Amino acid sequence: MIISWKYLAGFFEGDGSCGCYPIKFKKKTKTVRYKFRKSKNNYTYMRITFSLHNSDLSLLKRIRKFIGFGYVGKHNGLRLGKKQMYMYMTHCNQALKILTKIHPFVVGNYKLNQLERAINKYETAKKGVV
């Protein structure tokens, strides 16, 4: 099996997820997150995420090798009597890069809307508009 961006788009539609979520920190951070609100005692940043879930660890490792970055590890969800699940995950600009590359190949409306909402929310936070 050859891993490609088309293959990843299909994998994402079946066993993937993405989103853009606020993350709170007690102090300013130097990583690539975009501040959109500052309260009295903490900073809130937007973080875009991309993840794939599967029971085949070797497949997720091959995907990670194809992409060139990210994390592969055990998924901690409770699955009594089922196979161990694993996940590939990345966030921030790395997640944005993947979502941008698979975007032309995603055909399902639900996942396409999820992907576009995450990208738009993240891009808006980068501009400081949120």
C-alpha positions in Angstrom: 0.0 0.0 0.0 1.3 3.4 -1.0 0.5 6.3 1.4 -0.4 9.5 -0.3 -2.4 12.7 0.5 -5.5 11.1 -1.2 -5.1 8.0 1.0 -4.8 10.2 4.1 -8.0 12.1 3.1 -9.9 8.8 2.9 -8.4 7.6 6.2 -9.3 11.0 7.8 -12.9 10.6 6.6 -13.2 7.2 8.2 -11.0 7.3 11.3 -9.9 10.9 11.8 -10.8 14.1 13.4 -9.8 17.7 13.6 -10.8 20.9 15.4 -9.7 24.2 16.7 -10.0 24.6 20.5 -9.1 27.2 23.1 -6.2 26.3 25.4 -5.5 28.2 28.6 -2.0 28.9 30.0 -1.0 30.8 33.2 1.8 32.6 31.3 2.7 33.8 27.8 4.2 31.0 25.7 6.7 31.2 22.9 5.2 28.3 20.8 3.2 28.8 17.7 -0.2 29.3 19.2 -2.3 32.4 18.6 -3.6 34.4 21.5 -7.1 35.6 21.2 -8.0 36.6 24.7 -6.2 37.6 27.9 -7.9 37.4 31.2 -6.6 38.6 34.5 -4.6 35.5 35.4 -4.2 33.5 32.2 -3.8 33.6 28.4 -6.1 31.7 26.1 -4.7 30.4 22.8 -6.3 28.6 19.8 -4.9 25.2 18.9 -5.8 23.4 15.7 -5.5 19.6 16.0 -5.4 16.7 13.5 -5.7 13.0 14.6 -6.1 9.6 13.2 -7.2 6.5 15.2 -6.7 2.8 14.3 -5.8 -0.5 15.9 -2.9 -1.0 13.4 0.1 0.6 15.1 2.4 -0.1 12.1 0.1 1.7 9.7 0.0 4.8 11.9 3.8 4.7 12.1 4.0 4.5 8.3 1.7 7.5 8.1 3.8 9.4 10.5 6.9 8.6 8.4 5.2 9.8 5.2 4.1 13.1 6.9 7.4 13.6 8.6 6.2 14.9 12.0 3.6 14.2 14.7 3.1 11.7 17.5 2.0 8.1 17.4 0.9 6.4 20.7 -1.7 4.5 22.6 -5.2 5.8 22.6 -6.4 5.7 26.2 -10.1 5.3 25.5 -11.8 2.4 27.4 -12.5 -0.5 25.0 -13.3 -3.6 27.1 -12.8 -6.8 25.1 -11.6 -4.9 22.0 -8.3 -4.4 20.4 -5.9 -1.8 21.7 -6.4 1.5 19.7 -3.6 3.8 18.7 -3.6 7.4 17.4 -1.5 9.7 15.3 -1.8 13.3 16.4 -0.3 16.7 15.7 -1.4 20.3 16.3 -0.8 24.0 15.4 1.0 24.7 12.1 1.8 21.1 11.5 -1.9 20.2 11.7 -2.8 23.1 9.4 -0.2 21.8 6.9 -1.9 18.4 6.8 -5.4 19.7 6.6 -4.5 22.0 3.7 -2.9 19.1 1.8 -5.8 16.7 2.2 -8.5 19.4 1.7 -8.9 18.9 -2.1 -9.4 15.1 -1.6 -12.0 15.2 1.2 -15.5 14.4 -0.3 -17.8 13.8 2.6 -19.8 16.8 3.7 -19.5 16.2 7.4 -15.7 15.9 7.4 -15.3 18.7 4.8 -17.3 21.0 7.0 -15.3 19.9 10.1 -12.0 20.5 8.3 -13.0 23.9 6.9 -14.4 25.2 10.3 -11.1 24.2 12.0 -9.0 26.0 9.4 -11.1 29.1 9.3 -11.2 29.4 13.1 -7.4 29.0 13.3 -6.7 31.5 10.5 -9.1 34.0 12.2 -7.3 33.5 15.5 -3.9 34.1 13.8 -5.2 37.5 12.5 -6.3 38.3 16.1 -10.0 38.7 15.1 -11.5 36.1 17.4 
